[in-house]
Amino acid sequence: MLSSQQLEAYITQHLDCQYIKVSGDDGTHFEAVIVSDAFVGKNRVQQHQLVYGALGDRMRAEIHALSMKTYTPQMWQELSQPL
């Protein structure tokens, strides 16, 4: 069974992340928040494709479902600032 920490490691091995948080308790269904410079200039679908590319065949073999929220560092900073 896959852990959240293992999934984080798989992603960060192939994608430079300024911030990443993966959660999920059953070993096959996960939620992730990922912040990366690699997402700059890309739409949401392209951002998710980068993450799927980082995971490779693991998406078919080990991971049943991955819900993602992807952000550029600038978007993440704007979300983090108080109104």
Backbone as CSV, one residue per row, in Angstrom:
resi,resn,N_x,N_y,N_z,CA_x,CA_y,CA_z,C_x,C_y,C_z
1,MET,0.834,-1.187,0.000,0.000,0.000,0.000,0.880,1.251,0.000
2,LEU,0.486,2.229,-0.758,1.234,3.471,-0.926,0.877,4.463,0.180
3,SER,1.880,5.147,0.717,1.627,6.169,1.738,1.651,7.558,1.104
4,SER,1.109,8.521,1.807,1.131,9.914,1.349,2.563,10.401,1.169
5,GLN,3.442,10.005,2.085,4.850,10.423,2.006,5.534,9.835,0.775
6,GLN,5.218,8.587,0.433,5.793,7.984,-0.762,5.320,8.714,-2.011
7,LEU,4.043,9.068,-2.041,3.504,9.787,-3.193,4.163,11.153,-3.327
8,GLU,4.349,11.863,-2.218,5.071,13.142,-2.251,6.464,12.945,-2.832
9,ALA,7.155,11.897,-2.394,8.507,11.628,-2.880,8.505,11.334,-4.371
10,TYR,7.542,10.554,-4.861,7.450,10.267,-6.293,7.315,11.556,-7.092
11,ILE,6.457,12.453,-6.628,6.223,13.710,-7.351,7.472,14.585,-7.327
12,THR,8.082,14.742,-6.149,9.223,15.658,-6.030,10.495,15.117,-6.684
13,GLN,10.548,13.831,-6.970,11.693,13.278,-7.703,11.755,13.812,-9.123
14,HIS,10.589,14.139,-9.696,10.526,14.544,-11.094,9.951,15.940,-11.322
15,LEU,9.539,16.600,-10.253,8.951,17.929,-10.374,9.434,18.778,-9.208
16,ASP,10.080,19.890,-9.523,10.584,20.786,-8.481,9.404,21.518,-7.849
17,CYS,9.169,21.275,-6.572,8.019,21.846,-5.866,8.491,22.790,-4.773
18,GLN,7.892,23.975,-4.718,8.152,24.897,-3.620,7.363,24.482,-2.381
19,TYR,6.242,23.819,-2.617,5.414,23.316,-1.517,4.636,22.129,-2.040
20,ILE,4.506,21.111,-1.218,3.668,19.963,-1.572,3.108,19.358,-0.294
21,LYS,1.843,19.021,-0.333,1.188,18.353,0.785,0.234,17.319,0.197
22,VAL,0.477,16.061,0.519,-0.370,14.974,0.046,-1.040,14.334,1.255
23,SER,-2.316,14.078,1.140,-3.037,13.376,2.207,-3.843,12.239,1.595
24,GLY,-4.161,11.281,2.416,-4.932,10.114,1.998,-4.605,8.958,2.913
25,ASP,-5.612,8.285,3.394,-5.398,7.258,4.402,-5.571,5.828,3.907
26,ASP,-6.168,5.650,2.725,-6.471,4.273,2.325,-5.434,3.654,1.387
27,GLY,-4.418,4.422,0.994,-3.355,3.873,0.162,-3.600,3.904,-1.333
28,THR,-4.798,4.297,-1.771,-5.089,4.373,-3.201,-5.771,5.674,-3.620
29,HIS,-6.387,6.383,-2.685,-7.074,7.645,-2.964,-6.342,8.769,-2.229
30,PHE,-5.943,9.792,-2.995,-5.124,10.855,-2.414,-5.617,12.227,-2.848
31,GLU,-5.281,13.223,-2.016,-5.493,14.632,-2.336,-4.147,15.326,-2.207
32,ALA,-3.867,16.247,-3.129,-2.571,16.920,-3.107,-2.728,18.406,-3.396
33,VAL,-1.907,19.195,-2.704,-1.724,20.615,-3.002,-0.267,20.744,-3.430
34,ILE,-0.053,21.267,-4.637,1.294,21.317,-5.207,1.560,22.721,-5.727
35,VAL,2.686,23.294,-5.315,3.118,24.618,-5.777,4.449,24.430,-6.497
36,SER,4.510,24.889,-7.753,5.729,24.694,-8.530,5.906,25.797,-9.570
37,ASP,7.164,26.203,-9.783,7.492,27.132,-10.871,7.192,26.516,-12.231
38,ALA,7.190,25.199,-12.303,6.927,24.509,-13.569,5.520,24.792,-14.088
39,PHE,4.630,25.265,-13.222,3.247,25.537,-13.605,3.055,26.923,-14.230
40,VAL,4.070,27.777,-14.140,3.960,29.138,-14.669,3.692,29.086,-16.179
41,GLY,2.669,29.821,-16.609,2.324,29.905,-18.027,1.526,28.723,-18.546
42,LYS,1.136,27.817,-17.667,0.374,26.647,-18.077,-1.032,26.710,-17.484
43,ASN,-1.986,26.184,-18.234,-3.342,26.133,-17.699,-3.467,24.951,-16.738
44,ARG,-4.593,24.837,-16.090,-4.792,23.811,-15.057,-4.583,22.393,-15.611
45,VAL,-5.109,22.134,-16.794,-4.949,20.798,-17.395,-3.468,20.499,-17.634
46,GLN,-2.730,21.454,-18.170,-1.297,21.257,-18.409,-0.534,21.045,-17.103
47,GLN,-0.934,21.763,-16.052,-0.305,21.590,-14.742,-0.522,20.174,-14.235
48,HIS,-1.742,19.683,-14.345,-2.049,18.333,-13.879,-1.307,17.291,-14.723
49,GLN,-1.171,17.554,-16.025,-0.424,16.643,-16.881,1.035,16.546,-16.446
50,LEU,1.611,17.648,-15.984,2.981,17.600,-15.470,3.088,16.683,-14.256
51,VAL,2.099,16.758,-13.375,2.114,15.895,-12.190,1.922,14.437,-12.601
52,TYR,0.971,14.170,-13.496,0.767,12.802,-13.968,2.029,12.268,-14.641
53,GLY,2.713,13.138,-15.387,3.970,12.737,-16.019,5.030,12.383,-14.996
54,ALA,5.069,13.132,-13.896,6.029,12.844,-12.829,5.735,11.491,-12.183
55,LEU,4.473,11.121,-12.147,4.087,9.848,-11.522,4.218,8.665,-12.474
56,GLY,4.176,8.922,-13.769,4.338,7.861,-14.759,3.310,6.748,-14.597
57,ASP,3.789,5.514,-14.702,2.905,4.344,-14.648,2.284,4.117,-13.284
58,ARG,2.756,4.812,-12.275,2.188,4.635,-10.940,0.702,5.022,-10.906
59,MET,0.300,5.937,-11.794,-1.113,6.332,-11.835,-1.993,5.155,-12.231
60,ARG,-1.481,4.259,-13.043,-2.268,3.093,-13.445,-2.116,1.935,-12.459
61,ALA,-0.946,1.828,-11.858,-0.654,0.653,-11.049,-0.944,0.834,-9.559
62,GLU,-0.480,1.931,-8.969,-0.544,2.080,-7.511,-1.600,3.065,-7.024
63,ILE,-1.947,4.031,-7.857,-2.822,5.123,-7.418,-4.154,5.010,-8.142
64,HIS,-5.213,4.863,-7.372,-6.536,4.761,-7.973,-7.108,6.145,-8.289
65,ALA,-6.916,7.096,-7.366,-7.471,8.436,-7.563,-6.562,9.478,-6.912
66,LEU,-6.355,10.575,-7.634,-5.557,11.686,-7.123,-6.279,12.981,-7.441
67,SER,-6.744,13.658,-6.411,-7.364,14.963,-6.547,-6.282,16.008,-6.282
68,MET,-6.110,16.940,-7.222,-5.021,17.913,-7.104,-5.517,19.342,-7.130
69,LYS,-4.808,20.170,-6.372,-4.908,21.620,-6.490,-3.487,22.072,-6.793
70,THR,-3.300,22.671,-7.961,-1.965,23.094,-8.385,-1.913,24.617,-8.481
71,TYR,-0.779,25.157,-8.059,-0.602,26.607,-8.024,0.809,26.982,-8.456
72,THR,0.925,28.151,-9.086,2.241,28.751,-9.266,2.620,29.380,-7.934
73,PRO,3.908,29.656,-7.701,4.283,30.324,-6.450,3.560,31.661,-6.251
74,GLN,3.357,32.410,-7.332,2.666,33.695,-7.211,1.207,33.491,-6.800
75,MET,0.531,32.525,-7.411,-0.858,32.234,-7.037,-0.937,31.797,-5.578
76,TRP,0.007,30.977,-5.147,0.036,30.477,-3.770,0.241,31.625,-2.789
77,GLN,1.138,32.543,-3.137,1.406,33.687,-2.271,0.170,34.564,-2.158
78,GLU,-0.516,34.790,-3.267,-1.738,35.600,-3.247,-2.818,34.958,-2.390
79,LEU,-2.923,33.635,-2.404,-3.896,32.924,-1.572,-3.550,33.029,-0.089
80,SER,-2.266,33.110,0.199,-1.791,33.114,1.578,-1.857,34.472,2.248
81,GLN,-2.037,35.534,1.466,-2.063,36.878,2.039,-3.458,37.193,2.588
82,PRO,-3.499,37.783,3.775,-4.792,38.172,4.350,-5.459,39.270,3.540
83,LEU,-6.758,39.276,3.534,-7.504,40.309,2.798,-7.606,41.577,3.571
